[in-house]
Amino acid sequence: MRGLSGKVAFVTGAGSGIGQACALRLADEGARIAVVDIRRAAAEETAKTIEAAGGHAVAVECDVASNEQVSAAVARTVEALGGLNVIVNAAGILAAEGDVVTCSEDDWDRVMAINVKSMFLTGKHGVPSILESGGGAIVNIASVFGFTALPDECAYDASKGAVLNLTRHMAVQYATQGIRVNAVCPSDCDTPLLNALIGEAADAAAEKAKLAAPIPMGRLARPEEIAAGVTFLASEDAGFVTGVALPVDGGFLAQ
């Protein structure tokens, strides 16, 4: 896609799943990648994969809910890769936390910190660097459950709704300053996060089939399909697109 070669992309949650798929796809398009993850070994593995394919990447260990660590991660990215043009906020959790009665305060705080506060922090510390680099794009991973409700996931639902409106706010705020801000909204996706949610189910395939049943296309999303939408929104092909919440959901929200 146009306009990504030589750009610098800061991708959170890039050690696995959707974040990793985004890092690999953006690298394939010629971007230099800051592979950001709280798990150093996972970040290093993704970076090695990018380097082995002829790309350029640096692994950055970071707790995205920490103001100090995000600030340091952005600074390291700019120093190591020469600037900052794209932020992809893919770090997130799904804690099976319950409804508003059963959800613990700790679970609520943890989900909101990782799913929402992290995007506030990457914006706080990343936007000045994007502006210094001449503009760019931010893409936030939201969810179809930012539009509709998932039973027994009160914090997750609330967090993804917040991501959508934070995305709109930032899109309007920076529209005249050369920064486009959009969101991608997946339905259930076949990732390590989903596998962890299924846990020790006797028949994981049957559990995945249940999750896929409400999706008109009849299957779970693949991380690479989400990454394709992210890459489009990060590229110059989406040069007049901002404030959008793009479903990549197999038709889930069309019902």
C-alpha positions in Angstrom: 0.0 0.0 0.0 1.1 3.5 -0.7 3.2 5.6 1.7 4.4 3.0 4.2 7.9 2.3 2.9 10.5 3.8 5.2 8.0 4.9 7.8 8.3 4.1 11.5 5.5 2.2 13.1 5.0 1.7 16.9 2.9 -1.5 17.4 1.7 -2.5 20.8 0.8 -6.0 21.7 3.1 -7.1 18.9 4.4 -10.2 20.5 1.5 -12.3 19.4 -2.0 -12.3 17.8 -3.4 -9.3 16.1 -0.5 -7.0 17.1 2.1 -9.4 15.7 0.1 -9.8 12.5 0.0 -6.0 12.2 3.8 -5.7 12.8 4.6 -8.3 10.2 2.2 -6.8 7.6 3.5 -3.3 8.1 7.1 -4.5 7.9 6.2 -6.4 4.7 5.0 -3.0 3.3 8.4 -1.5 4.1 7.9 0.1 7.5 10.4 0.0 10.2 8.8 -1.5 13.3 9.0 -0.9 17.0 7.7 -4.3 18.3 6.2 -3.3 21.7 5.1 -5.9 24.2 5.2 -6.4 28.0 6.8 -9.8 27.2 10.4 -9.1 26.2 10.9 -12.6 24.7 7.8 -12.4 22.6 8.7 -8.9 21.3 12.2 -10.1 20.4 10.8 -13.1 18.6 8.6 -10.9 16.4 11.5 -8.6 15.7 13.7 -11.5 14.7 11.0 -12.7 12.3 10.9 -9.3 10.7 14.7 -9.0 10.5 14.9 -12.5 9.0 12.5 -11.5 6.2 14.7 -8.5 5.3 12.9 -5.9 7.4 14.1 -3.6 10.2 12.7 -3.9 13.7 13.5 -3.2 17.3 12.0 -5.0 20.3 10.7 -2.7 23.0 9.6 -4.1 26.4 6.8 -2.0 27.8 3.8 -2.1 30.1 1.4 0.1 28.0 -0.6 1.0 31.1 2.5 2.8 32.6 3.0 6.4 31.8 6.7 6.2 32.4 7.2 3.1 30.3 5.2 4.3 27.4 7.2 7.6 27.4 10.4 5.7 27.4 9.3 3.3 24.7 8.4 6.1 22.4 11.7 7.8 23.0 13.6 4.6 22.3 11.6 4.1 19.1 12.4 7.6 17.9 16.1 7.2 18.8 16.5 3.7 17.3 14.4 4.1 14.1 14.7 7.8 13.4 11.2 9.2 14.0 7.6 8.1 14.4 4.8 8.0 11.7 2.3 5.3 12.7 1.0 4.0 16.0 -1.0 0.8 16.1 -2.7 0.2 19.5 -3.2 -3.6 19.5 -2.5 -4.4 23.1 -5.6 -5.6 24.9 -7.1 -8.1 27.3 -10.4 -10.0 27.8 -10.7 -11.0 31.4 -14.1 -12.8 31.6 -14.8 -10.4 34.4 -18.5 -10.7 34.8 -21.4 -8.2 35.0 -21.4 -5.0 37.0 -22.4 -7.0 40.2 -19.8 -9.8 39.9 -16.9 -7.9 38.2 -14.2 -7.1 40.8 -12.9 -3.5 41.0 -9.4 -4.9 40.2 -10.6 -6.6 37.0 -12.4 -3.4 36.0 -9.3 -1.3 36.6 -7.0 -3.7 34.8 -9.2 -4.0 31.7 -9.7 -0.2 31.4 -5.9 0.4 32.0 -4.7 -1.9 29.3 -7.5 -1.4 26.8 -8.1 2.3 27.1 -5.5 4.1 29.2 -2.8 2.6 27.0 -4.2 4.4 24.0 -4.4 7.7 25.9 -0.7 7.2 26.9 0.6 6.3 23.4 -1.2 9.4 22.1 0.1 11.6 24.9 3.7 10.6 24.2 3.5 9.6 20.5 1.5 12.5 18.9 4.3 15.0 19.4 6.8 12.7 17.7 4.4 12.1 14.8 3.9 15.8 14.4 7.7 16.3 14.4 8.0 13.6 11.7 5.5 15.5 9.5 2.3 13.7 10.3 1.0 10.1 10.1 -1.7 7.8 11.4 -2.9 6.1 14.5 -5.0 2.9 14.3 -6.7 1.6 17.4 -8.0 -2.0 17.8 -11.5 -1.7 19.1 -14.1 -4.5 18.7 -17.6 -5.2 17.5 -18.4 -5.2 21.2 -17.8 -1.5 21.2 -21.2 -1.3 19.4 -23.1 -4.1 21.0 -22.9 -6.0 24.3 -21.2 -9.2 25.2 -22.8 -10.8 28.3 -20.6 -11.1 31.4 -17.9 -8.7 30.0 -19.0 -5.4 31.4 -15.4 -4.0 31.6 -14.5 -5.2 28.1 -17.6 -3.8 26.5 -17.1 -0.5 28.3 -13.5 -0.3 27.3 -14.1 -0.9 23.6 -16.9 1.7 23.6 -14.4 4.1 25.1 -11.8 3.3 22.5 -14.3 4.2 19.7 -15.0 7.6 21.2 -11.4 8.3 22.0 -10.7 7.5 18.4 -13.3 10.0 17.2 -12.0 12.7 19.6 -8.4 12.3 18.4 -9.5 12.3 14.7 -11.3 15.6 15.2 -8.6 17.1 17.4 -5.7 16.4 14.9 -7.5 16.5 11.6 -5.8 19.8 10.5 -2.4 18.7 11.9 -1.8 15.8 9.6 -2.6 13.0 11.9 -5.5 10.6 10.9 -7.0 8.4 13.7 -9.1 5.4 13.0 -10.2 2.2 14.6 -10.6 -1.4 13.4 -13.4 -3.5 15.0 -12.9 -7.2 14.8 -15.3 -9.9 15.7 -13.9 -12.9 17.5 -10.5 -13.7 16.1 -8.5 -16.9 16.3 -5.6 -15.6 18.5 -3.7 -16.7 21.6 -6.0 -14.3 23.6 -9.1 -16.3 22.5 -7.4 -19.6 23.1 -6.6 -18.5 26.7 -10.2 -17.5 27.2 -11.3 -21.0 26.0 -8.7 -22.4 28.4 -8.8 -26.1 29.2 -12.1 -26.8 27.3 -12.3 -30.5 26.4 -13.2 -29.6 22.8 -11.6 -26.4 21.8 -12.8 -26.7 18.2 -16.4 -26.9 19.4 -15.9 -23.9 21.6 -14.6 -21.9 18.6 -17.5 -23.1 16.5 -19.9 -21.6 19.1 -18.1 -18.3 18.9 -18.2 -18.4 15.1 -21.9 -19.2 15.0 -23.1 -15.6 15.2 -20.8 -14.5 12.4 -22.5 -14.6 9.0 -19.4 -15.9 7.2 -19.4 -18.8 9.6 -15.9 -18.7 10.9 -13.5 -16.7 13.2 -11.4 -13.9 11.8 -7.7 -14.5 11.2 -5.2 -12.0 12.6 -3.8 -11.4 9.1 -7.3 -10.2 8.0 -7.4 -7.6 10.8 -3.9 -6.6 10.0 -4.9 -5.9 6.4 -7.6 -3.4 7.6 -5.1 -1.8 9.9 -2.5 -1.5 7.2 -5.0 0.2 4.8 -5.9 2.8 7.4 -2.3 3.5 8.2 -1.4 3.9 4.5 -1.8 6.9 2.2 -4.5 4.9 0.4 -6.7 6.0 3.3 -5.5 9.6 3.1 -8.9 11.1 3.4 -10.2 8.6 6.0 -10.3 9.7 9.7 -12.6 9.0 12.6 -13.8 5.8 11.1 -14.6 2.5 13.0 -14.0 -0.1 10.4 -15.6 -3.5 11.1 -13.6 -6.5 10.0 -16.2 -8.9 11.3 -17.5 -11.3 8.7 -20.8 -9.5 8.6 -21.4 -9.6 12.4 -22.6 -6.0 12.7 -24.7 -6.2 9.5 -27.3 -8.3 11.2 
